[in-house]
Amino acid sequence: TGASPPPETEAPPFGDLSSPVAPAYGRSGGLPKDAEALALARGLGWLRDTSGLLLTREGAVAVQGLISAGQWKGHLQPDHLGPADGACGVLEGVASSIGPDGRQPYSLLLRSDCNAQVAMAMAWAGDRQVATNLLRVVFASPFLQAMEAEGPTHPCYGHIPWALNVYTDPCEVKFYGDDNARILLGTLSAAAAMQTAEWDRHVVRGLFALLR
């Protein structure tokens, strides 16, 4: 005899399953002529105003407290997050883990390459203030200031730290050639967009450091 069909069960009470995320355009019809510009503006608007990746001053203090306690990922309070002007840097990103409440923790690293690349995007979008502030976060770091005082005979001279808020001991600072290259590429592109020579000396030092 055949197996009995499973009993009918009531649908689980998932509630409203509608999503706030949807395609910007439908299947039919072409894209508007300014679709690419709109996508860029929306993406950077999200990054600057609602992503929470740009830190406020309160957020920078909270992040440093978590980092000092050995946490490289964590949740932040709403007033710790943007909109902000980039003066306190941009976080590495959002972690892939998702909690039962739907929240995702932030990666709390202030990576130099992330800051430089976001500066590049903001510069080409015309947000000069955020772009400039992010690059100043990278190149005004205490480590680079210390290396400038040491001079070119120091073996770390010209190298840019991978993370700006993790290693406080100069002997523990880490450098990666690919990250340093991305920092310099982002900086060169941002400088070209803003037509400024403010970071030229840092770029030249970084290039020599990568080659020697």
Helices and strands as residue ranges (DSSP letters): H 35-45, I 46-50, H 57-68, E 73-74, G 78-80, E 93-94, E 106-107, H 112-124, H 128-139, H 142-150, G 170-172, H 177-194, H 200-211
